[in-house]
Amino acid sequence: MESRIAKIVTGFNSDDYVVDDTITGAYKWDKQDIIFYMHEVNDAYKSIKYIKKYTMLSAKEQEEYIYIPDSGCFYKCIFQFNEKWYLIGFIVNRL
């Protein structure tokens, strides 16, 4: 899993990115934080409470969207193909 995480992963983390209900700026993920949250993503993926959607953003980019309908709780993983698929974007919004 770690080998498929790009050197720079941007996105959003509702746990530590919002201060006084305001987005604080560009967010870059630390690799260890991604690994921590990926355990939650895997659990959500297996749960029947979550819906999974896949969208091709371009010929070389795909989005995986895992969410609970009408809750605001979701995970988005954005992958880019460069000889292999790499995680380049990660958005976590937990309530």
Stockholm file with secondary structure:
# STOCKHOLM 1.0

chainA/1-95         MESRIAKIVTGFNSDDYVVDDTITGAYKWDKQDIIFYMHEVNDAYKSIKYIKKYTMLSAKEQEEYIYIPDSGCFYKCIFQFNEKWYLIGFIVNRL
#=GR chainA/1-95 SS CGGGEEEEEEEEETTTSEETTEECSCCBCCHHHHHHHHHHHHHHHHCTTSEEEEEEEETTEEEEEEECTTTCCEEEEEEEESSSEEEEEEEEECC
#=GC SS_cons        CGGGEEEEEEEEETTTSEETTEECSCCBCCHHHHHHHHHHHHHHHHCTTSEEEEEEEETTEEEEEEECTTTCCEEEEEEEESSSEEEEEEEEECC
//
